[in-house]
Amino acid sequence: MEELLVTIAKGLVEDKDAVSVTADAPDEEGMVVYHLHVGPDDMGRVIGKQGRIA
């Protein structure tokens, strides 16, 4: 899943080297939370206009 998120994010941003994904350990229900990190100039490209998700 992390690799998929990185691939998608790299398609949206200009600074592809700044893209990284980390994952929290699964909770008691088995849910995993992923954290996407991009360069500051690319935040708007990932989040989208008016806070809408890309």
C-alpha positions as protocol buffer text, in pm:
chain_id: "A"
residue {
  index: 1
  type: MET
  ca { x: 0 y: 0 z: 0 }
}
residue {
  index: 2
  type: GLU
  ca { x: 284 y: 239 z: 82 }
}
residue {
  index: 3
  type: GLU
  ca { x: 432 y: 189 z: -264 }
}
residue {
  index: 4
  type: LEU
  ca { x: 96 y: 264 z: -427 }
}
residue {
  index: 5
  type: LEU
  ca { x: 58 y: 587 z: -228 }
}
residue {
  index: 6
  type: VAL
  ca { x: 409 y: 698 z: -323 }
}
residue {
  index: 7
  type: THR
  ca { x: 343 y: 625 z: -691 }
}
residue {
  index: 8
  type: ILE
  ca { x: 19 y: 825 z: -688 }
}
residue {
  index: 9
  type: ALA
  ca { x: 173 y: 1116 z: -498 }
}
residue {
  index: 10
  type: LYS
  ca { x: 475 y: 1133 z: -727 }
}
residue {
  index: 11
  type: GLY
  ca { x: 234 y: 1180 z: -1017 }
}
residue {
  index: 12
  type: LEU
  ca { x: 92 y: 1490 z: -850 }
}
residue {
  index: 13
  type: VAL
  ca { x: 402 y: 1672 z: -723 }
}
residue {
  index: 14
  type: GLU
  ca { x: 701 y: 1844 z: -877 }
}
residue {
  index: 15
  type: ASP
  ca { x: 960 y: 1748 z: -611 }
}
residue {
  index: 16
  type: LYS
  ca { x: 936 y: 1371 z: -643 }
}
residue {
  index: 17
  type: ASP
  ca { x: 1235 y: 1313 z: -415 }
}
residue {
  index: 18
  type: ALA
  ca { x: 1050 y: 1471 z: -121 }
}
residue {
  index: 19
  type: VAL
  ca { x: 766 y: 1217 z: -133 }
}
residue {
  index: 20
  type: SER
  ca { x: 758 y: 961 z: 146 }
}
residue {
  index: 21
  type: VAL
  ca { x: 498 y: 751 z: 322 }
}
residue {
  index: 22
  type: THR
  ca { x: 511 y: 616 z: 676 }
}
residue {
  index: 23
  type: ALA
  ca { x: 265 y: 380 z: 839 }
}
residue {
  index: 24
  type: ASP
  ca { x: 157 y: 342 z: 1199 }
}
residue {
  index: 25
  type: ALA
  ca { x: 140 y: -4 z: 1347 }
}
residue {
  index: 26
  type: PRO
  ca { x: -204 y: -163 z: 1311 }
}
residue {
  index: 27
  type: ASP
  ca { x: -439 y: -85 z: 1598 }
}
residue {
  index: 28
  type: GLU
  ca { x: -646 y: -345 z: 1782 }
}
residue {
  index: 29
  type: GLU
  ca { x: -898 y: -344 z: 1496 }
}
residue {
  index: 30
  type: GLY
  ca { x: -625 y: -394 z: 1236 }
}
residue {
  index: 31
  type: MET
  ca { x: -653 y: -41 z: 1097 }
}
residue {
  index: 32
  type: VAL
  ca { x: -333 y: 113 z: 964 }
}
residue {
  index: 33
  type: VAL
  ca { x: -290 y: 490 z: 931 }
}
residue {
  index: 34
  type: TYR
  ca { x: -62 y: 611 z: 652 }
}
residue {
  index: 35
  type: HIS
  ca { x: 115 y: 948 z: 661 }
}
residue {
  index: 36
  type: LEU
  ca { x: 205 y: 1111 z: 330 }
}
residue {
  index: 37
  type: HIS
  ca { x: 492 y: 1359 z: 334 }
}
residue {
  index: 38
  type: VAL
  ca { x: 564 y: 1595 z: 44 }
}
residue {
  index: 39
  type: GLY
  ca { x: 764 y: 1912 z: -2 }
}
residue {
  index: 40
  type: PRO
  ca { x: 607 y: 2236 z: 125 }
}
residue {
  index: 41
  type: ASP
  ca { x: 562 y: 2372 z: -227 }
}
residue {
  index: 42
  type: ASP
  ca { x: 368 y: 2062 z: -329 }
}
residue {
  index: 43
  type: MET
  ca { x: 117 y: 2054 z: -41 }
}
residue {
  index: 44
  type: GLY
  ca { x: -146 y: 2236 z: -246 }
}
residue {
  index: 45
  type: ARG
  ca { x: -105 y: 1990 z: -531 }
}
residue {
  index: 46
  type: VAL
  ca { x: -185 y: 1698 z: -302 }
}
residue {
  index: 47
  type: ILE
  ca { x: -454 y: 1861 z: -88 }
}
residue {
  index: 48
  type: GLY
  ca { x: -619 y: 2050 z: -372 }
}
residue {
  index: 49
  type: LYS
  ca { x: -797 y: 2380 z: -387 }
}
residue {
  index: 50
  type: GLN
  ca { x: -1013 y: 2480 z: -92 }
}
residue {
  index: 51
  type: GLY
  ca { x: -887 y: 2181 z: 106 }
}
residue {
  index: 52
  type: ARG
  ca { x: -1041 y: 1925 z: -126 }
}
residue {
  index: 53
  type: ILE
  ca { x: -840 y: 1608 z: -159 }
}
residue {
  index: 54
  type: ALA
  ca { x: -677 y: 1547 z: -496 }
}
